[in-house]
Amino acid sequence: MKTLKGHLEGKLRDERFRRLFAEEKQLAQLSLQILQVRQHLGLSQQEVAKKAKVTQQQLSKLEHGANCNVSTFLKVCNALGVSVELETPEFVEDPVV
């Protein structure tokens, strides 16, 4: 019987799976950070949703890693006072401003 780790190692040899896995991992990490910030601030989902002008259900989906649109993500980040920054790859000489 294959272990989960062994199965995952096998699947990660596939380029497409590896790329999709990395995207899902990144989404999960962002979702967890949003949840942790909200809890650290002692705010309920309803309070943050109202401040962000999104529904509590949208916020819940975001916190649970469900795919959401960028607008919802930014509204929630702004409501929590969280800044969003992108790292520019080193090979980009002049980012578009």
NUMI-70147 format. One record per residue (C-alpha): residue number from 1; x, y negated, z. Coordinates in pm, 1 decimal, m for minus. Layout:
// NUMI-70147
atom num=NUM | px=X | py=Y | pz=Z
...
//
This chain:
// NUMI-70147
atom num=1 | px=0.0 | py=0.0 | pz=0.0
atom num=2 | px=132.5 | py=m340.4 | pz=m101.8
atom num=3 | px=156.6 | py=m614.7 | pz=159.1
atom num=4 | px=13.0 | py=m959.3 | pz=95.0
atom num=5 | px=365.0 | py=m1097.7 | pz=80.1
atom num=6 | px=469.2 | py=m835.3 | pz=m174.6
atom num=7 | px=160.4 | py=m898.6 | pz=m384.8
atom num=8 | px=219.9 | py=m1274.1 | pz=m378.8
atom num=9 | px=585.7 | py=m1234.4 | pz=m471.5
atom num=10 | px=480.7 | py=m1030.2 | pz=m771.7
atom num=11 | px=218.3 | py=m1282.1 | pz=m882.0
atom num=12 | px=461.8 | py=m1573.5 | pz=m842.9
atom num=13 | px=674.4 | py=m1426.8 | pz=m1120.8
atom num=14 | px=404.3 | py=m1544.2 | pz=m1360.6
atom num=15 | px=469.5 | py=m1907.7 | pz=m1467.0
atom num=16 | px=100.6 | py=m2006.7 | pz=m1490.5
atom num=17 | px=13.9 | py=m1850.5 | pz=m1153.3
atom num=18 | px=316.4 | py=m2016.9 | pz=m990.9
atom num=19 | px=210.3 | py=m2359.8 | pz=m1121.6
atom num=20 | px=m153.1 | py=m2318.0 | pz=m1009.4
atom num=21 | px=m41.0 | py=m2182.4 | pz=m671.0
atom num=22 | px=181.5 | py=m2487.9 | pz=m618.3
atom num=23 | px=m109.6 | py=m2720.7 | pz=m703.9
atom num=24 | px=m343.1 | py=m2543.9 | pz=m460.4
atom num=25 | px=m75.9 | py=m2553.4 | pz=m189.5
atom num=26 | px=m33.5 | py=m2927.0 | pz=m240.1
atom num=27 | px=m411.1 | py=m2981.4 | pz=m222.9
atom num=28 | px=m430.6 | py=m2777.3 | pz=98.2
atom num=29 | px=m148.6 | py=m2979.9 | pz=254.5
atom num=30 | px=m318.7 | py=m3310.4 | pz=167.5
atom num=31 | px=m651.0 | py=m3185.4 | pz=304.2
atom num=32 | px=m489.8 | py=m3077.2 | pz=628.7
atom num=33 | px=m316.5 | py=m3413.1 | pz=668.5
atom num=34 | px=m647.8 | py=m3598.6 | pz=622.6
atom num=35 | px=m812.8 | py=m3374.8 | pz=882.9
atom num=36 | px=m525.5 | py=m3421.2 | pz=1129.5
atom num=37 | px=m526.9 | py=m3801.5 | pz=1094.0
atom num=38 | px=m903.9 | py=m3816.6 | pz=1148.2
atom num=39 | px=m881.9 | py=m3595.2 | pz=1456.4
atom num=40 | px=m581.8 | py=m3789.0 | pz=1592.5
atom num=41 | px=m784.5 | py=m4110.0 | pz=1564.2
atom num=42 | px=m1072.6 | py=m3942.4 | pz=1748.6
atom num=43 | px=m1318.9 | py=m4009.1 | pz=1467.5
atom num=44 | px=m1603.9 | py=m3788.3 | pz=1353.9
atom num=45 | px=m1655.4 | py=m3695.9 | pz=990.6
atom num=46 | px=m1971.3 | py=m3906.2 | pz=995.1
atom num=47 | px=m1783.3 | py=m4215.2 | pz=1119.2
atom num=48 | px=m1511.0 | py=m4185.4 | pz=855.5
atom num=49 | px=m1759.8 | py=m4107.5 | pz=579.3
atom num=50 | px=m1964.7 | py=m4416.1 | pz=664.6
atom num=51 | px=m1655.6 | py=m4637.4 | pz=667.7
atom num=52 | px=m1533.2 | py=m4484.6 | pz=338.5
atom num=53 | px=m1880.0 | py=m4512.4 | pz=181.1
atom num=54 | px=m1887.5 | py=m4140.8 | pz=94.0
atom num=55 | px=m2113.6 | py=m3868.4 | pz=226.0
atom num=56 | px=m2017.0 | py=m3654.7 | pz=522.5
atom num=57 | px=m2039.2 | py=m3355.7 | pz=286.2
atom num=58 | px=m1783.7 | py=m3511.6 | pz=50.2
atom num=59 | px=m1545.6 | py=m3568.2 | pz=341.0
atom num=60 | px=m1597.3 | py=m3213.4 | pz=466.8
atom num=61 | px=m1517.5 | py=m3072.3 | pz=122.5
atom num=62 | px=m1203.6 | py=m3286.4 | pz=103.9
atom num=63 | px=m1089.1 | py=m3167.0 | pz=447.3
atom num=64 | px=m1148.5 | py=m2804.8 | pz=349.3
atom num=65 | px=m942.6 | py=m2825.5 | pz=31.3
atom num=66 | px=m1228.0 | py=m2836.0 | pz=m216.0
atom num=67 | px=m1135.8 | py=m3022.9 | pz=m527.8
atom num=68 | px=m1251.6 | py=m3384.0 | pz=m503.8
atom num=69 | px=m1203.6 | py=m3681.4 | pz=m728.6
atom num=70 | px=m924.9 | py=m3930.7 | pz=m672.0
atom num=71 | px=m1170.4 | py=m4209.4 | pz=m592.3
atom num=72 | px=m1314.2 | py=m4016.8 | pz=m296.3
atom num=73 | px=m965.4 | py=m3928.5 | pz=m175.8
atom num=74 | px=m853.9 | py=m4293.6 | pz=m189.5
atom num=75 | px=m1169.1 | py=m4418.4 | pz=m13.8
atom num=76 | px=m1110.8 | py=m4174.8 | pz=272.7
atom num=77 | px=m742.1 | py=m4264.5 | pz=295.0
atom num=78 | px=m828.8 | py=m4635.2 | pz=309.0
atom num=79 | px=m1092.3 | py=m4572.7 | pz=576.9
atom num=80 | px=m831.5 | py=m4390.8 | pz=786.4
atom num=81 | px=m562.3 | py=m4654.4 | pz=724.2
atom num=82 | px=m346.4 | py=m4400.6 | pz=542.0
atom num=83 | px=m126.0 | py=m4518.2 | pz=257.4
atom num=84 | px=m82.5 | py=m4311.0 | pz=m54.8
atom num=85 | px=252.5 | py=m4320.3 | pz=m226.8
atom num=86 | px=388.3 | py=m4132.6 | pz=m524.5
atom num=87 | px=749.3 | py=m4030.4 | pz=m549.3
atom num=88 | px=901.1 | py=m4118.6 | pz=m883.3
atom num=89 | px=1115.9 | py=m3844.1 | pz=m1030.5
atom num=90 | px=1480.4 | py=m3941.6 | pz=m1066.6
atom num=91 | px=1470.8 | py=m3898.3 | pz=m1444.9
atom num=92 | px=1223.1 | py=m4185.7 | pz=m1480.9
atom num=93 | px=1431.9 | py=m4496.5 | pz=m1537.7
atom num=94 | px=1165.0 | py=m4764.9 | pz=m1558.3
atom num=95 | px=828.1 | py=m4674.3 | pz=m1405.6
atom num=96 | px=531.8 | py=m4854.6 | pz=m1562.0
atom num=97 | px=417.5 | py=m5136.2 | pz=m1334.9
//
